[in-house]
């Protein structure tokens, strides 16, 4: 199967995981709306909607740069309408846009709290809401959240309650929408990385170059996402997937190719449940899979 001719609307697609998904789909010949805020180069962040669109077209896809603020209702509605008009419809929506600040409650500014909730939970809710009429007309419609399994443990909240609330909010949208849209044949799933992913957030906020070396490339999320989109929407919905476990279930066995620096241990990502067993041979900071069991390394 292929994504040739499919139209993807990806929020936060000017860089990182969103751009990686866009480029992977483009190699199949997909159409991609690069829906993000960055019109002009940012001093600390790579890429704009226009540079991303150029990369997508060089990779073999068709691109539409869309200036989008997921906090603004009219911006979202206009962006979806422009995409459908340009490509004749929308097949796939990826809620990738996210804001992050990993601080304890006492150190979290309320403006930053509001931003994270407006972008993560509310933005995901609103983009999905206004995409439904377009997706209902698609042959195999999918909504995908870049958000974690709903593993409601104290340890995921105590260090950064505001961020965790906002990120789990995206997953709650996935949970509810999967049930609401199942009868309409629209798949809603969530995808989350087992390890840190080499993005600007890691470099600038979560450990810098050292953690970057212990990360995987965004391509692992892109490969997993594009396999999800090829699943039959009517049957494959309501899943909270971990990138490498899902890829392994699809026959992928070489995970070293995603590592930024194979000489470094892999750093675990937030929110991965303790009972999530990595694929055979994968070691994540002191854990390894032997015979289907996760054991200390």
N, C-alpha and C positions, 0 to 999 in steps of 0.2 A: 504494500500500500504506500501511498505518497500523499503529500500535502499540496501537490500541484493544483493551482487554480483556487485553492482555499484562501479565504481572507481572514487574517488575524488582526485583532485590535489589542495592542499590548501597552499597558500603562507603564511608565518608567522605562521605556525601551531605548533611551538614548545611550545607555551604558550598562555594564554589568550583566546580570542574569537576563534581564529583559532583552538586551541587545543580542545576547548569545542565542536565546530562543528565536528571535527574529532572523538571525543569520542562518540558523539550522533549517528553519522553515523555508527561507529564501533559496537554499540549495535544492529544494524540491520544486521550486517554481511557484511559491506562494506569494500572495499579496499581503503586505504588512503596513498597518497604520502605526507609525511611531508616535505614540501619544504621551507627551511629556512636556515639562515646563521649560527645559533648557533650550532657548533660542540662540543665545550668545555664549561663547566659550566662558567657562567658569575657571577661576584661578586654581582651584584645588580638585576639580572634577573633570574627567575626560569626556569629550563628545558633546554633541548637540543633536537635536532632532534632524538637522540637515546632514551632518556628517554620518549619522546612523543610516539615514535614507540612502546616501551614496554607497555605503558599505553593503546594504541590502541589495541594491541593484547590481553591484559588481558581483555579488554572490549568486545572482540568477533570479532574484525575485523582483516584484514591483513594490514600490514604497510610496507612502503618503505621509509626509511630516505633518503632525497635528499638534499645535500648541494647546496643551491641556492642563488644567488645574483640577485635580480630582475632588477638590473641596468645593468647587463652584458648579452648581447645578446646570446652569446654561452652557457652561464650557463643556461639560460631559455630554449633554444632549446634542450640542452642535458637532462635537467631535465624532460621535457615533453616526450622526446623519451624514456628515461629509464622507466618512469612510464607506458607508453603504452606497452613497451616490457615486463615488469614484469607482468602486469595484463591483457594484451590483448586488451587494448584500454583505453580511458578516456571518462567518462560520464559527469562529473561535474568539473568546475573550480571555485575556490573561491579566489577572489583577496582581501586578508585580510591584507597583509603586508603593513605597513604604518610607516612613520616617522613623529614626531610631535615636534614642538616648538612654544609655544603660546607667542610670543613677538611682540611688535610694530615694525614697519619698521625700525626705527632708531636704535633699539637694536638687529636686526636680522643680524647675520653674513652671508655673502654671501655663504660660504661653507655649512651652514645649510640650507639656501634657496635652493641651488642646490641639496642637499641630499633629502629634502622633495619632490621636484618636480621629481627627478629621481626615487624615490621609489614609491610615490603615483600615480602621473598622468602617467609618462612614463612607470613605471613598470607595472601598470595595463594595459596600452595600449599594451605593448609588450607581456606580458603573454597571454592576450586574443588573440592577433594576431596569435601567433604561436600555440595556442591551437585549432584554428578553424578547421584545417584539421582533427584532431582527433575527435573533437566533431561532425563533419559532418557524421561520421560513427556510432555514438551512437544512441540508440533507443529513448532516451528522454533527449537530451543534454541541460545543463544549465550553464550559467555563472552568478556568483553573485558577486557584489561589496559590500564591507563593506564601504559604503559611503552615504552621506546625500541627502535628496531631494534638488532640485535646487531652493531654496528659496533665491533669490538674493537680500538680504537686507543689507543695510549699516552696521547694528549692528553686522552682522556675520563676517564682514571684518575688521572693524576699529580696534579692539583690537589685531588682529593677521593676518594681510593681507597675509603674505607668506603661513602660514599654510592653511588658508581658500582657497586660490587659488589652492594649491596642492590637497586639499581634494575634492573641487568641481571639480577639473580636473578629478578625478576618476568617478564622477557622469556624467560628460560630455562624457566620454568614454561609459558609460552605455547607455546614451541617443542616441548617434550615432550608437552604435553597435546594439541596439535593432531594430532600423529601417533597418540597413544594413543586419542583419541576419534573420529577420522575415521570409522572403521567403524561407530560408534554414531550417526552423524549429528549430533553436537554440534560446532558451530563454535567455534574458539578463535582469537582474533585479538588484536593489540596496536595501540594507537593512540597517537600522540605528536605534540605540536605543533611546527611549524617555528619559531615565535617564542615568546618568553615570553608567558605568559597572566596576565592581571591577577587575581591571587589574593592571599590573605593571606601566602603564602610569599614572593611577590615583594616585597610591601610591607614585611614584617618581617625578611626574611633576605637578599634578593637584589637590593638596589639601591634600595628605597624608592620614593617617589613619582616620581622621575625615570624609573626603569625601568618603573613602571606606565604612564606616558604612552607608552612605546615598545612597549607590549604590545598583544595582541589580547584581546578579551573571551572568557570561557569558552564563550560560545555557539558559537564555531567548532568546538570539540571536541564540544559537544552535538549540533550538526547532523550532524557526521560520524558520531558514534556511532550516532545513530538511523537513519541510512541503512545502516550496517553491519547493524543488527539486522533490517532488512527484506530482507537478502540471504538466499538459500536456504542454510541451514546446511550441508546435505550437500555443497555445491559451493564455498562461500566460507569457507575456513578456512586457517589457517597463514600469515596475512599480517601483516606489520609495516608499518603504514600511517602516513604523515605527513598531518596533517589537511587542509591546503589542496590537496595533490596528489590525495588521494582525492576531495575535494569537486569538484575540477576534472574528474576522470574521470567524475563523476556529472552534469556539466553546469553546475556553479556557476562563475560568472565574476566576480561582484562580491565582492571580498574587503575592500574599503575599509570596508564596513559593520561589520566586526568590529574595526576599529582604535579604540583608546581615544582617541588624539589623532592625527588624520591629518597634522598638521603636523610630527610627530616621526618619525624613522626607526624601522623595526621592529628590535627586538633579537632576535638569534637565540637559540634555546633550546639547552641541552646536547644532545649525542648525535645531532644530525642529520647523517647521512653527507655527506661533501663532494660526492659524486656525485648527491645528491638535488636535482633541478632544481625551483625554485619555479614555480608557474603563471605563464603569460604576464602581464607587467605588474607582478608582485609583486617588490618590492625589499626585501631584508633586509640591513641594515647593510653596504652596499657591494657587494651582489650583485644582479644582475637577470637576467631571462630574456628573451633575444632569439632568436626563431626556434627555441625549444626548447633553447638552450644557455645555461648559466650563465656570465655574463661580469662582470668588474668594472664597477661603476657609474661 
